[in-house]
Amino acid sequence: MKKLACLLFMLVLLALGLSADEKKPAVDFSNPVKVVDAIFEAARNEDLTVLDQLCDPKGENDGDTRRICEMAKNPEMIEEFYEWFGKGKVTGAAVIEGDTAKVPFVFGPEAQHKEDMILVKREGKWYLSDF
């Protein structure tokens, strides 16, 4: 009986240790281009865990960026997200004016749509604001 109790205790400790080690992939919030790249990486890797970190913490972002950040909560839209953002990429340098940045990118099933992502800087970190 003691062996079983010890085994169960060790399994619980192991499970706790594994869950503590599981962390969301890091996003470099110091660079607006890297924040936008995180969207495309999430789609390519089919790993939505970083998306909820990308939106303006003050909640002043538009509906399009909010949908990206809340993608994990919308299972009916996930496949469409993978299709539309999986081939996306940043196409130029960020244009920064004060606490706002504009990052050009392409997205779509064939990366045929050109767009600009607008980011806002909050406490030294860049977040999605509008596109």
N, CA, C and O atoms as a printed pandas DataFrame, in Angstrom:
     atom_number atom_name residue_name chain_id  residue_number  x_coord  y_coord  z_coord
0              1         N          MET        A               1    0.825   -1.193    0.000
1              2        CA          MET        A               1    0.000    0.000    0.000
2              3         C          MET        A               1    0.868    1.256    0.000
3              4         O          MET        A               1    0.554    2.237   -0.675
4              5         N          LYS        A               2    1.980    1.219    0.773
5              6        CA          LYS        A               2    2.876    2.381    0.825
6              7         C          LYS        A               2    3.477    2.650   -0.549
7              8         O          LYS        A               2    3.643    3.802   -0.950
8              9         N          LYS        A               3    3.806    1.564   -1.274
9             10        CA          LYS        A               3    4.390    1.728   -2.601
10            11         C          LYS        A               3    3.399    2.407   -3.544
11            12         O          LYS        A               3    3.779    3.272   -4.334
12            13         N          LEU        A               4    2.137    2.014   -3.459
13            14        CA          LEU        A               4    1.115    2.613   -4.304
14            15         C          LEU        A               4    0.934    4.089   -3.964
15            16         O          LEU        A               4    0.815    4.922   -4.863
16            17         N          ALA        A               5    0.914    4.413   -2.690
17            18        CA          ALA        A               5    0.767    5.810   -2.269
18            19         C          ALA        A               5    1.961    6.637   -2.739
19            20         O          ALA        A               5    1.789    7.762   -3.207
20            21         N          CYS        A               6    3.157    6.092   -2.619
21            22        CA          CYS        A               6    4.367    6.795   -3.077
22            23         C          CYS        A               6    4.323    6.998   -4.597
23            24         O          CYS        A               6    4.679    8.061   -5.105
24            25         N          LEU        A               7    3.882    5.967   -5.303
25            26        CA          LEU        A               7    3.794    6.059   -6.757
26            27         C          LEU        A               7    2.788    7.133   -7.167
27            28         O          LEU        A               7    3.074    7.941   -8.051
28            29         N          LEU        A               8    1.628    7.150   -6.544
29            30        CA          LEU        A               8    0.626    8.161   -6.845
30            31         C          LEU        A               8    1.143    9.560   -6.521
31            32         O          LEU        A               8    0.928   10.494   -7.294
32            33         N          PHE        A               9    1.816    9.711   -5.395
33            34        CA          PHE        A               9    2.386   11.006   -5.002
34            35         C          PHE        A               9    3.392   11.473   -6.043
35            36         O          PHE        A               9    3.395   12.646   -6.417
36            37         N          MET        A              10    4.243   10.572   -6.514
37            38        CA          MET        A              10    5.255   10.925   -7.515
38            39         C          MET        A              10    4.579   11.311   -8.839
39            40         O          MET        A              10    5.030   12.237   -9.513
40            41         N          LEU        A              11    3.506   10.613   -9.212
41            42        CA          LEU        A              11    2.796   10.951  -10.443
42            43         C          LEU        A              11    2.163   12.338  -10.345
43            44         O          LEU        A              11    2.181   13.094  -11.316
44            45         N          VAL        A              12    1.607   12.678   -9.192
45            46        CA          VAL        A              12    1.028   14.003   -9.003
46            47         C          VAL        A              12    2.107   15.068   -9.111
47            48         O          VAL        A              12    1.907   16.088   -9.771
48            49         N          LEU        A              13    3.242   14.845   -8.473
49            50        CA          LEU        A              13    4.349   15.805   -8.554
50            51         C          LEU        A              13    4.828   15.961   -9.993
51            52         O          LEU        A              13    5.096   17.073  -10.448
52            53         N          LEU        A              14    4.934   14.862  -10.694
53            54        CA          LEU        A              14    5.359   14.900  -12.089
54            55         C          LEU        A              14    4.353   15.700  -12.925
55            56         O          LEU        A              14    4.751   16.540  -13.733
56            57         N          ALA        A              15    3.073   15.447  -12.738
57            58        CA          ALA        A              15    2.049   16.175  -13.484
58            59         C          ALA        A              15    2.090   17.663  -13.158
59            60         O          ALA        A              15    1.957   18.489  -14.061
60            61         N          LEU        A              16    2.266   18.014  -11.917
61            62        CA          LEU        A              16    2.370   19.421  -11.535
62            63         C          LEU        A              16    3.604   20.070  -12.157
63            64         O          LEU        A              16    3.546   21.207  -12.625
64            65         N          GLY        A              17    4.702   19.352  -12.159
65            66        CA          GLY        A              17    5.930   19.876  -12.757
66            67         C          GLY        A              17    5.788   20.095  -14.250
67            68         O          GLY        A              17    6.276   21.094  -14.778
68            69         N          LEU        A              18    5.122   19.171  -14.941
69            70        CA          LEU        A              18    4.931   19.330  -16.388
70            71         C          LEU        A              18    4.027   20.504  -16.695
71            72         O          LEU        A              18    4.292   21.261  -17.628
72            73         N          SER        A              19    2.963   20.667  -15.924
73            74        CA          SER        A              19    2.071   21.782  -16.221
74            75         C          SER        A              19    2.731   23.107  -15.884
75            76         O          SER        A              19    2.436   24.110  -16.534
76            77         N          ALA        A              20    3.608   23.148  -14.898
77            78        CA          ALA        A              20    4.308   24.387  -14.564
78            79         C          ALA        A              20    5.314   24.752  -15.648
79            80         O          ALA        A              20    5.581   25.931  -15.879
80            81         N          ASP        A              21    5.877   23.736  -16.318
81            82        CA          ASP        A              21    6.854   23.994  -17.371
82            83         C          ASP        A              21    6.210   24.412  -18.682
83            84         O          ASP        A              21    6.862   25.014  -19.535
84            85         N          GLU        A              22    4.923   24.092  -18.844
85            86        CA          GLU        A              22    4.245   24.464  -20.077
86            87         C          GLU        A              22    4.024   25.971  -20.078
87            88         O          GLU        A              22    3.312   26.508  -19.230
88            89         N          LYS        A              23    4.646   26.644  -21.041
89            90        CA          LYS        A              23    4.511   28.094  -21.150
90            91         C          LYS        A              23    4.113   28.432  -22.557
91            92         O          LYS        A              23    4.407   27.693  -23.497
92            93         N          LYS        A              24    3.444   29.549  -22.699
93            94        CA          LYS        A              24    3.099   30.013  -24.033
94            95         C          LYS        A              24    4.383   30.417  -24.747
95            96         O          LYS        A              24    5.310   30.934  -24.123
96            97         N          PRO        A              25    4.434   30.181  -26.043
97            98        CA          PRO        A              25    5.620   30.614  -26.790
98            99         C          PRO        A              25    5.848   32.112  -26.602
99           100         O          PRO        A              25    4.902   32.896  -26.519
100          101         N          ALA        A              26    7.090   32.481  -26.538
101          102        CA          ALA        A              26    7.440   33.882  -26.290
102          103         C          ALA        A              26    7.201   34.737  -27.532
103          104         O          ALA        A              26    7.451   34.305  -28.657
104          105         N          VAL        A              27    6.723   35.931  -27.311
105          106        CA          VAL        A              27    6.556   36.926  -28.372
106          107         C          VAL        A              27    7.448   38.094  -28.002
107          108         O          VAL        A              27    7.464   38.523  -26.848
108          109         N          ASP        A              28    8.189   38.611  -28.968
109          110        CA          ASP        A              28    9.048   39.770  -28.742
110          111         C          ASP        A              28    8.200   41.028  -28.909
111          112         O          ASP        A              28    8.058   41.553  -30.013
112          113         N          PHE        A              29    7.641   41.502  -27.798
113          114        CA          PHE        A              29    6.763   42.667  -27.830
114          115         C          PHE        A              29    7.524   43.981  -27.994
115          116         O          PHE        A              29    6.907   45.041  -28.099
116          117         N          SER        A              30    8.844   43.924  -28.017
117          118        CA          SER        A              30    9.630   45.144  -28.192
118          119         C          SER        A              30    9.719   45.555  -29.663
119          120         O          SER        A              30   10.200   46.644  -29.977
120          121         N          ASN        A              31    9.254   44.685  -30.565
121          122        CA          ASN        A              31    9.379   44.914  -31.997
122          123         C          ASN        A              31    8.019   44.696  -32.666
123          124         O          ASN        A              31    7.509   43.576  -32.643
124          125         N          PRO        A              32    7.417   45.729  -33.259
125          126        CA          PRO        A              32    6.093   45.556  -33.864
126          127         C          PRO        A              32    6.065   44.514  -34.983
127          128         O          PRO        A              32    5.056   43.832  -35.157
128          129         N          VAL        A              33    7.144   44.380  -35.738
129          130        CA          VAL        A              33    7.196   43.377  -36.800
130          131         C          VAL        A              33    7.086   41.975  -36.202
131          132         O          VAL        A              33    6.390   41.120  -36.751
132          133         N          LYS        A              34    7.756   41.740  -35.100
133          134        CA          LYS        A              34    7.726   40.412  -34.469
134          135         C          LYS        A              34    6.341   40.098  -33.913
135          136         O          LYS        A              34    5.919   38.941  -33.905
136          137         N          VAL        A              35    5.643   41.115  -33.454
137          138        CA          VAL        A              35    4.275   40.895  -32.959
138          139         C          VAL        A              35    3.379   40.445  -34.113
139          140         O          VAL        A              35    2.590   39.514  -33.954
140          141         N          VAL        A              36    3.493   41.092  -35.263
141          142        CA          VAL        A              36    2.705   40.701  -36.432
142          143         C          VAL        A              36    3.136   39.317  -36.913
143          144         O          VAL        A              36    2.292   38.495  -37.268
144          145         N          ASP        A              37    4.427   39.057  -36.928
145          146        CA          ASP        A              37    4.924   37.726  -37.315
146          147         C          ASP        A              37    4.324   36.628  -36.440
147          148         O          ASP        A              37    4.114   35.509  -36.908
148          149         N          ALA        A              38    4.050   36.938  -35.184
149          150        CA          ALA        A              38    3.495   35.936  -34.267
150          151         C          ALA        A              38    2.138   35.422  -34.758
151          152         O          ALA        A              38    1.788   34.267  -34.514
152          153         N          ILE        A              39    1.381   36.269  -35.444
153          154        CA          ILE        A              39    0.091   35.840  -36.008
154          155         C          ILE        A              39    0.319   34.750  -37.049
155          156         O          ILE        A              39   -0.339   33.709  -37.025
156          157         N          PHE        A              40    1.256   34.996  -37.965
157          158        CA          PHE        A              40    1.503   34.058  -39.053
158          159         C          PHE        A              40    2.121   32.760  -38.537
159          160         O          PHE        A              40    1.792   31.677  -39.022
160          161         N          GLU        A              41    3.010   32.869  -37.560
161          162        CA          GLU        A              41    3.598   31.673  -36.953
162          163         C          GLU        A              41    2.519   30.825  -36.290
163          164         O          GLU        A              41    2.529   29.599  -36.404
164          165         N          ALA        A              42    1.589   31.479  -35.597
165          166        CA          ALA        A              42    0.502   30.754  -34.951
166          167         C          ALA        A              42   -0.321   29.978  -35.982
167          168         O          ALA        A              42   -0.691   28.826  -35.754
168          169         N          ALA        A              43   -0.601   30.620  -37.112
169          170        CA          ALA        A              43   -1.384   29.961  -38.166
170          171         C          ALA        A              43   -0.594   28.826  -38.806
171          172         O          ALA        A              43   -1.136   27.744  -39.029
172          173         N          ARG        A              44    0.677   29.064  -39.102
173          174        CA          ARG        A              44    1.498   28.021  -39.739
174          175         C          ARG        A              44    1.671   26.811  -38.826
175          176         O          ARG        A              44    1.627   25.667  -39.281
176          177         N          ASN        A              45    1.868   27.072  -37.544
177          178        CA          ASN        A              45    2.100   25.984  -36.582
178          179         C          ASN        A              45    0.808   25.423  -36.005
179          180         O          ASN        A              45    0.833   24.470  -35.226
180          181         N          GLU        A              46   -0.318   26.013  -36.388
181          182        CA          GLU        A              46   -1.620   25.635  -35.836
182          183         C          GLU        A              46   -1.564   25.602  -34.308
183          184         O          GLU        A              46   -2.022   24.658  -33.664
184          185         N          ASP        A              47   -0.986   26.668  -33.755
185          186        CA          ASP        A              47   -0.835   26.825  -32.310
186          187         C          ASP        A              47   -1.316   28.225  -31.942
187          188         O          ASP        A              47   -0.615   29.213  -32.160
188          189         N          LEU        A              48   -2.496   28.292  -31.394
189          190        CA          LEU        A              48   -3.142   29.572  -31.124
190          191         C          LEU        A              48   -2.811   30.150  -29.756
191          192         O          LEU        A              48   -3.372   31.178  -29.378
192          193         N          THR        A              49   -1.919   29.522  -29.008
193          194        CA          THR        A              49   -1.697   29.902  -27.611
194          195         C          THR        A              49   -1.167   31.316  -27.422
195          196         O          THR        A              49   -1.381   31.900  -26.360
196          197         N          VAL        A              50   -0.490   31.885  -28.401
197          198        CA          VAL        A              50    0.043   33.243  -28.220
198          199         C          VAL        A              50   -0.951   34.330  -28.595
199          200         O          VAL        A              50   -0.786   35.479  -28.185
200          201         N          LEU        A              51   -1.961   33.998  -29.352
201          202        CA          LEU        A              51   -2.833   35.022  -29.917
202          203         C          LEU        A              51   -3.506   35.885  -28.860
203          204         O          LEU        A              51   -3.663   37.090  -29.057
204          205         N          ASP        A              52   -3.904   35.293  -27.749
205          206        CA          ASP        A              52   -4.608   36.082  -26.738
206          207         C          ASP        A              52   -3.718   37.100  -26.036
207          208         O          ASP        A              52   -4.213   37.935  -25.279
208          209         N          GLN        A              53   -2.417   37.040  -26.277
209          210        CA          GLN        A              53   -1.476   37.998  -25.696
210          211         C          GLN        A              53   -1.265   39.227  -26.581
211          212         O          GLN        A              53   -0.693   40.218  -26.127
212          213         N          LEU        A              54   -1.715   39.180  -27.828
213          214        CA          LEU        A              54   -1.312   40.167  -28.825
214          215         C          LEU        A              54   -2.139   41.455  -28.844
215          216         O          LEU        A              54   -1.684   42.456  -29.396
216          217         N          CYS        A              55   -3.320   41.456  -28.265
217          218        CA          CYS        A              55   -4.195   42.632  -28.348
218          219         C          CYS        A              55   -3.895   43.667  -27.279
219          220         O          CYS        A              55   -3.349   43.368  -26.217
220          221         N          ASP        A              56   -4.272   44.883  -27.599
221          222        CA          ASP        A              56   -4.124   46.027  -26.715
222          223         C          ASP        A              56   -4.710   45.697  -25.342
223          224         O          ASP        A              56   -5.901   45.403  -25.235
224          225         N          PRO        A              57   -3.888   45.744  -24.293
225          226        CA          PRO        A              57   -4.397   45.428  -22.958
226          227         C          PRO        A              57   -5.460   46.413  -22.466
227          228         O          PRO        A              57   -6.212   46.104  -21.542
228          229         N          LYS        A              58   -5.522   47.590  -23.076
229          230        CA          LYS        A              58   -6.564   48.555  -22.716
230          231         C          LYS        A              58   -7.873   48.276  -23.457
231          232         O          LYS        A              58   -8.883   48.932  -23.205
232          233         N          GLY        A              59   -7.853   47.304  -24.370
233          234        CA          GLY        A              59   -9.064   46.935  -25.097
234          235         C          GLY        A              59   -9.495   47.941  -26.141
235          236         O          GLY        A              59  -10.657   47.956  -26.547
236          237         N          GLU        A              60   -8.574   48.781  -26.579
237          238        CA          GLU        A              60   -8.911   49.815  -27.559
238          239         C          GLU        A              60   -8.633   49.378  -28.996
239          240         O          GLU        A              60   -8.447   50.220  -29.875
240          241         N          ASN        A              61   -8.605   48.090  -29.233
241          242        CA          ASN        A              61   -8.354   47.589  -30.583
242          243         C          ASN        A              61   -9.675   47.389  -31.322
243          244         O          ASN        A              61  -10.742   47.344  -30.710
244          245         N          ASP        A              62   -9.587   47.268  -32.654
245          246        CA          ASP        A              62  -10.782   47.100  -33.479
246          247         C          ASP        A              62  -11.266   45.648  -33.454
247          248         O          ASP        A              62  -10.623   44.771  -32.877
248          249         N          GLY        A              63  -12.406   45.420  -34.087
249          250        CA          GLY        A              63  -13.009   44.093  -34.102
250          251         C          GLY        A              63  -12.178   43.052  -34.833
251          252         O          GLY        A              63  -12.156   41.891  -34.426
252          253         N          ASP        A              64  -11.488   43.444  -35.911
253          254        CA          ASP        A              64  -10.674   42.477  -36.662
254          255         C          ASP        A              64   -9.523   41.944  -35.816
255          256         O          ASP        A              64   -9.287   40.737  -35.770
256          257         N          THR        A              65   -8.806   42.847  -35.146
257          258        CA          THR        A              65   -7.696   42.373  -34.313
258          259         C          THR        A              65   -8.231   41.614  -33.096
259          260         O          THR        A              65   -7.604   40.657  -32.643
260          261         N          ARG        A              66   -9.363   42.024  -32.572
261          262        CA          ARG        A              66   -9.961   41.317  -31.437
262          263         C          ARG        A              66  -10.300   39.881  -31.830
263          264         O          ARG        A              66  -10.100   38.961  -31.038
264          265         N          ARG        A              67  -10.816   39.678  -33.058
265          266        CA          ARG        A              67  -11.130   38.324  -33.526
266          267         C          ARG        A              67   -9.865   37.470  -33.612
267          268         O          ARG        A              67   -9.891   36.283  -33.284
268          269         N          ILE        A              68   -8.762   38.071  -34.051
269          270        CA          ILE        A              68   -7.493   37.325  -34.094
270          271         C          ILE        A              68   -7.106   36.901  -32.679
271          272         O          ILE        A              68   -6.768   35.742  -32.439
272          273         N          CYS        A              69   -7.157   37.840  -31.757
273          274        CA          CYS        A              69   -6.736   37.552  -30.385
274          275         C          CYS        A              69   -7.630   36.538  -29.683
275          276         O          CYS        A              69   -7.181   35.829  -28.781
276          277         N          GLU        A              70   -8.883   36.468  -30.091
277          278        CA          GLU        A              70   -9.837   35.550  -29.465
278          279         C          GLU        A              70  -10.076   34.300  -30.306
279          280         O          GLU        A              70  -11.052   33.583  -30.087
280          281         N          MET        A              71   -9.194   34.035  -31.263
281          282        CA          MET        A              71   -9.393   32.928  -32.189
282          283         C          MET        A              71   -9.562   31.587  -31.478
283          284         O          MET        A              71  -10.378   30.771  -31.906
284          285         N          ALA        A              72   -8.828   31.343  -30.427
285          286        CA          ALA        A              72   -8.930   30.057  -29.727
286          287         C          ALA        A              72  -10.330   29.845  -29.150
287          288         O          ALA        A              72  -10.726   28.707  -28.898
288          289         N          LYS        A              73  -11.079   30.921  -28.938
289          290        CA          LYS        A              73  -12.441   30.830  -28.404
290          291         C          LYS        A              73  -13.471   30.616  -29.508
291          292         O          LYS        A              73  -14.656   30.450  -29.220
292          293         N          ASN        A              74  -13.040   30.618  -30.759
293          294        CA          ASN        A              74  -13.954   30.506  -31.903
294          295         C          ASN        A              74  -13.599   29.294  -32.765
295          296         O          ASN        A              74  -13.070   29.453  -33.865
296          297         N          PRO        A              75  -13.883   28.094  -32.280
297          298        CA          PRO        A              75  -13.470   26.894  -33.024
298          299         C          PRO        A              75  -14.017   26.819  -34.441
299          300         O          PRO        A              75  -13.402   26.191  -35.303
300          301         N          GLU        A              76  -15.165   27.451  -34.701
301          302        CA          GLU        A              76  -15.738   27.398  -36.037
302          303         C          GLU        A              76  -14.940   28.237  -37.033
303          304         O          GLU        A              76  -15.128   28.094  -38.241
304          305         N          MET        A              77  -14.050   29.111  -36.549
305          306        CA          MET        A              77  -13.277   29.977  -37.441
306          307         C          MET        A              77  -11.802   29.582  -37.550
307          308         O          MET        A              77  -11.055   30.197  -38.312
308          309         N          ILE        A              78  -11.386   28.588  -36.815
309          310        CA          ILE        A              78   -9.955   28.257  -36.746
310          311         C          ILE        A              78   -9.399   27.820  -38.100
311          312         O          ILE        A              78   -8.330   28.282  -38.498
312          313         N          GLU        A              79  -10.096   26.946  -38.809
313          314        CA          GLU        A              79   -9.587   26.482  -40.109
314          315         C          GLU        A              79   -9.459   27.641  -41.088
315          316         O          GLU        A              79   -8.501   27.706  -41.859
316          317         N          GLU        A              80  -10.418   28.549  -41.056
317          318        CA          GLU        A              80  -10.360   29.730  -41.926
318          319         C          GLU        A              80   -9.167   30.610  -41.543
319          320         O          GLU        A              80   -8.498   31.166  -42.414
320          321         N          PHE        A              81   -8.905   30.734  -40.249
321          322        CA          PHE        A              81   -7.745   31.495  -39.784
322          323         C          PHE        A              81   -6.458   30.876  -40.327
323          324         O          PHE        A              81   -5.599   31.588  -40.847
324          325         N          TYR        A              82   -6.320   29.563  -40.209
325          326        CA          TYR        A              82   -5.120   28.885  -40.730
326          327         C          TYR        A              82   -4.964   29.145  -42.228
327          328         O          TYR        A              82   -3.860   29.410  -42.702
328          329         N          GLU        A              83   -6.063   29.070  -42.966
329          330        CA          GLU        A              83   -6.013   29.267  -44.421
330          331         C          GLU        A              83   -5.616   30.703  -44.774
331          332         O          GLU        A              83   -4.793   30.916  -45.665
332          333         N          TRP        A              84   -6.190   31.677  -44.090
333          334        CA          TRP        A              84   -5.981   33.081  -44.445
334          335         C          TRP        A              84   -4.691   33.665  -43.904
335          336         O          TRP        A              84   -4.166   34.617  -44.482
336          337         N          PHE        A              85   -4.164   33.129  -42.819
337          338        CA          PHE        A              85   -2.957   33.702  -42.233
338          339         C          PHE        A              85   -1.738   32.777  -42.314
339          340         O          PHE        A              85   -0.620   33.209  -42.033
340          341         N          GLY        A              86   -1.936   31.528  -42.689
341          342        CA          GLY        A              86   -0.827   30.572  -42.750
342          343         C          GLY        A              86    0.239   30.921  -43.773
343          344         O          GLY        A              86    1.408   30.587  -43.581
344          345         N          LYS        A              87   -0.139   31.587  -44.855
345          346        CA          LYS        A              87    0.833   31.993  -45.872
346          347         C          LYS        A              87    1.179   33.474  -45.768
347          348         O          LYS        A              87    1.892   34.019  -46.611
348          349         N          GLY        A              88    0.667   34.110  -44.734
349          350        CA          GLY        A              88    0.919   35.541  -44.564
350          351         C          GLY        A              88    2.355   35.827  -44.178
351          352         O          GLY        A              88    3.068   34.966  -43.662
352          353         N          LYS        A              89    2.762   37.063  -44.441
353          354        CA          LYS        A              89    4.114   37.478  -44.047
354          355         C          LYS        A              89    4.204   39.003  -44.057
355          356         O          LYS        A              89    3.465   39.694  -44.758
356          357         N          VAL        A              90    5.123   39.485  -43.266
357          358        CA          VAL        A              90    5.427   40.916  -43.241
358          359         C          VAL        A              90    6.187   41.239  -44.513
359          360         O          VAL        A              90    7.065   40.481  -44.925
360          361         N          THR        A              91    5.853   42.369  -45.144
361          362        CA          THR        A              91    6.464   42.708  -46.432
362          363         C          THR        A              91    7.342   43.953  -46.382
363          364         O          THR        A              91    7.839   44.401  -47.415
364          365         N          GLY        A              92    7.534   44.504  -45.212
365          366        CA          GLY        A              92    8.368   45.699  -45.112
366          367         C          GLY        A              92    8.640   46.058  -43.672
367          368         O          GLY        A              92    8.176   45.387  -42.749
368          369         N          ALA        A              93    9.383   47.103  -43.493
369          370        CA          ALA        A              93    9.737   47.573  -42.153
370          371         C          ALA        A              93    8.557   48.289  -41.516
371          372         O          ALA        A              93    7.673   48.803  -42.200
372          373         N          ALA        A              94    8.567   48.310  -40.199
373          374        CA          ALA        A              94    7.551   49.055  -39.459
374          375         C          ALA        A              94    7.815   50.548  -39.599
375          376         O          ALA        A              94    8.961   50.996  -39.562
376          377         N          VAL        A              95    6.742   51.308  -39.761
377          378        CA          VAL        A              95    6.824   52.768  -39.741
378          379         C          VAL        A              95    6.283   53.185  -38.380
379          380         O          VAL        A              95    5.103   53.007  -38.078
380          381         N          ILE        A              96    7.179   53.747  -37.562
381          382        CA          ILE        A              96    6.822   54.082  -36.184
382          383         C          ILE        A              96    6.721   55.592  -36.036
383          384         O          ILE        A              96    7.630   56.335  -36.404
384          385         N          GLU        A              97    5.598   56.021  -35.490
385          386        CA          GLU        A              97    5.373   57.433  -35.176
386          387         C          GLU        A              97    4.860   57.502  -33.745
387          388         O          GLU        A              97    3.688   57.230  -33.484
388          389         N          GLY        A              98    5.734   57.863  -32.828
389          390        CA          GLY        A              98    5.357   57.913  -31.421
390          391         C          GLY        A              98    5.016   56.536  -30.895
391          392         O          GLY        A              98    5.839   55.622  -30.944
392          393         N          ASP        A              99    3.797   56.389  -30.389
393          394        CA          ASP        A              99    3.355   55.119  -29.819
394          395         C          ASP        A              99    2.475   54.319  -30.776
395          396         O          ASP        A              99    1.692   53.468  -30.353
396          397         N          THR        A             100    2.615   54.604  -32.075
397          398        CA          THR        A             100    1.866   53.884  -33.096
398          399         C          THR        A             100    2.839   53.364  -34.146
399          400         O          THR        A             100    3.790   54.049  -34.523
400          401         N          ALA        A             101    2.591   52.159  -34.606
401          402        CA          ALA        A             101    3.416   51.565  -35.665
402          403         C          ALA        A             101    2.497   51.008  -36.742
403          404         O          ALA        A             101    1.389   50.552  -36.461
404          405         N          LYS        A             102    2.977   51.053  -37.978
405          406        CA          LYS        A             102    2.255   50.474  -39.115
406          407         C          LYS        A             102    3.188   49.448  -39.746
407          408         O          LYS        A             102    4.320   49.766  -40.113
408          409         N          VAL        A             103    2.703   48.212  -39.869
409          410        CA          VAL        A             103    3.501   47.115  -40.427
410          411         C          VAL        A             103    2.777   46.563  -41.652
411          412         O          VAL        A             103    1.659   46.061  -41.534
412          413         N          PRO        A             104    3.411   46.652  -42.842
413          414        CA          PRO        A             104    2.782   46.106  -44.052
414          415         C          PRO        A             104    2.898   44.581  -44.080
415          416         O          PRO        A             104    3.908   44.012  -43.665
416          417         N          PHE        A             105    1.845   43.934  -44.578
417          418        CA          PHE        A             105    1.876   42.474  -44.675
418          419         C          PHE        A             105    0.936   42.012  -45.777
419          420         O          PHE        A             105    0.104   42.773  -46.271
420          421         N          VAL        A             106    1.086   40.767  -46.144
421          422        CA          VAL        A             106    0.166   40.111  -47.069
422          423         C          VAL        A             106   -0.443   38.910  -46.353
423          424         O          VAL        A             106    0.173   38.305  -45.476
424          425         N          PHE        A             107   -1.663   38.587  -46.751
425          426        CA          PHE        A             107   -2.343   37.416  -46.195
426          427         C          PHE        A             107   -3.356   36.933  -47.218
427          428         O          PHE        A             107   -3.532   37.548  -48.270
428          429         N          GLY        A             108   -4.012   35.843  -46.907
429          430        CA          GLY        A             108   -4.992   35.240  -47.816
430          431         C          GLY        A             108   -4.521   33.873  -48.237
431          432         O          GLY        A             108   -3.361   33.523  -48.017
432          433         N          PRO        A             109   -5.398   33.088  -48.842
433          434        CA          PRO        A             109   -5.034   31.723  -49.242
434          435         C          PRO        A             109   -3.789   31.655  -50.123
435          436         O          PRO        A             109   -3.036   30.682  -50.075
436          437         N          GLU        A             110   -3.582   32.695  -50.924
437          438        CA          GLU        A             110   -2.386   32.759  -51.774
438          439         C          GLU        A             110   -1.524   33.974  -51.425
439          440         O          GLU        A             110   -0.717   34.425  -52.237
440          441         N          ALA        A             111   -1.700   34.492  -50.227
441          442        CA          ALA        A             111   -0.976   35.689  -49.769
442          443         C          ALA        A             111   -1.145   36.829  -50.772
443          444         O          ALA        A             111   -0.198   37.555  -51.074
444          445         N          GLN        A             112   -2.372   36.971  -51.280
445          446        CA          GLN        A             112   -2.631   37.940  -52.335
446          447         C          GLN        A             112   -3.198   39.270  -51.831
447          448         O          GLN        A             112   -3.303   40.222  -52.604
448          449         N          HIS        A             113   -3.556   39.347  -50.575
449          450        CA          HIS        A             113   -4.161   40.573  -50.046
450          451         C          HIS        A             113   -3.118   41.386  -49.280
451          452         O          HIS        A             113   -2.474   40.885  -48.359
452          453         N          LYS        A             114   -2.963   42.660  -49.684
453          454        CA          LYS        A             114   -2.023   43.562  -49.002
454          455         C          LYS        A             114   -2.784   44.348  -47.950
455          456         O          LYS        A             114   -3.920   44.769  -48.171
456          457         N          GLU        A             115   -2.149   44.540  -46.809
457          458        CA          GLU        A             115   -2.795   45.241  -45.703
458          459         C          GLU        A             115   -1.723   45.837  -44.805
459          460         O          GLU        A             115   -0.549   45.481  -44.909
460          461         N          ASP        A             116   -2.121   46.732  -43.935
461          462        CA          ASP        A             116   -1.234   47.264  -42.899
462          463         C          ASP        A             116   -1.825   46.921  -41.546
463          464         O          ASP        A             116   -3.024   47.087  -41.324
464          465         N          MET        A             117   -0.987   46.445  -40.649
465          466        CA          MET        A             117   -1.400   46.214  -39.266
466          467         C          MET        A             117   -0.953   47.430  -38.473
467          468         O          MET        A             117    0.203   47.843  -38.556
468          469         N          ILE        A             118   -1.853   47.992  -37.718
469          470        CA          ILE        A             118   -1.547   49.120  -36.849
470          471         C          ILE        A             118   -1.370   48.571  -35.438
471          472         O          ILE        A             118   -2.204   47.817  -34.937
472          473         N          LEU        A             119   -0.278   48.962  -34.816
473          474        CA          LEU        A             119    0.007   48.541  -33.451
474          475         C          LEU        A             119    0.121   49.757  -32.557
475          476         O          LEU        A             119    0.418   50.860  -33.017
476          477         N          VAL        A             120   -0.116   49.544  -31.283
477          478        CA          VAL        A             120   -0.015   50.608  -30.297
478          479         C          VAL        A             120    0.975   50.163  -29.218
479          480         O          VAL        A             120    1.033   48.989  -28.851
480          481         N          LYS        A             121    1.740   51.113  -28.728
481          482        CA          LYS        A             121    2.741   50.820  -27.707
482          483         C          LYS        A             121    2.156   51.144  -26.337
483          484         O          LYS        A             121    1.692   52.258  -26.093
484          485         N          ARG        A             122    2.184   50.156  -25.449
485          486        CA          ARG        A             122    1.701   50.296  -24.077
486          487         C          ARG        A             122    2.804   49.835  -23.131
487          488         O          ARG        A             122    3.220   48.677  -23.167
488          489         N          GLU        A             123    3.265   50.730  -22.302
489          490        CA          GLU        A             123    4.300   50.414  -21.305
490          491         C          GLU        A             123    5.487   49.684  -21.935
491          492         O          GLU        A             123    5.990   48.703  -21.386
492          493         N          GLY        A             124    5.923   50.175  -23.090
493          494        CA          GLY        A             124    7.112   49.649  -23.746
494          495         C          GLY        A             124    6.893   48.418  -24.603
495          496         O          GLY        A             124    7.854   47.882  -25.155
496          497         N          LYS        A             125    5.648   47.949  -24.733
497          498        CA          LYS        A             125    5.355   46.764  -25.529
498          499         C          LYS        A             125    4.373   47.120  -26.636
499          500         O          LYS        A             125    3.494   47.964  -26.459
500          501         N          TRP        A             126    4.539   46.453  -27.795
501          502        CA          TRP        A             126    3.669   46.681  -28.938
502          503         C          TRP        A             126    2.533   45.660  -28.951
503          504         O          TRP        A             126    2.733   44.477  -28.678
504          505         N          TYR        A             127    1.324   46.156  -29.278
505          506        CA          TYR        A             127    0.129   45.302  -29.337
506          507         C          TYR        A             127   -0.688   45.626  -30.588
507          508         O          TYR        A             127   -0.644   46.745  -31.098
508          509         N          LEU        A             128   -1.427   44.640  -31.071
509          510        CA          LEU        A             128   -2.304   44.845  -32.213
510          511         C          LEU        A             128   -3.381   45.855  -31.851
511          512         O          LEU        A             128   -3.924   45.846  -30.746
512          513         N          SER        A             129   -3.676   46.726  -32.808
513          514        CA          SER        A             129   -4.694   47.734  -32.574
514          515         C          SER        A             129   -5.756   47.752  -33.668
515          516         O          SER        A             129   -6.950   47.840  -33.384
516          517         N          ASP        A             130   -5.310   47.669  -34.927
517          518        CA          ASP        A             130   -6.251   47.849  -36.023
518          519         C          ASP        A             130   -5.676   47.276  -37.307
519          520         O          ASP        A             130   -4.468   47.336  -37.537
520          521         N          PHE        A             131   -6.551   46.718  -38.149
521          522        CA          PHE        A             131   -6.182   46.415  -39.540
522          523         C          PHE        A             131   -7.419   46.332  -40.375
523          524         O          PHE        A             131   -7.337   46.086  -41.578
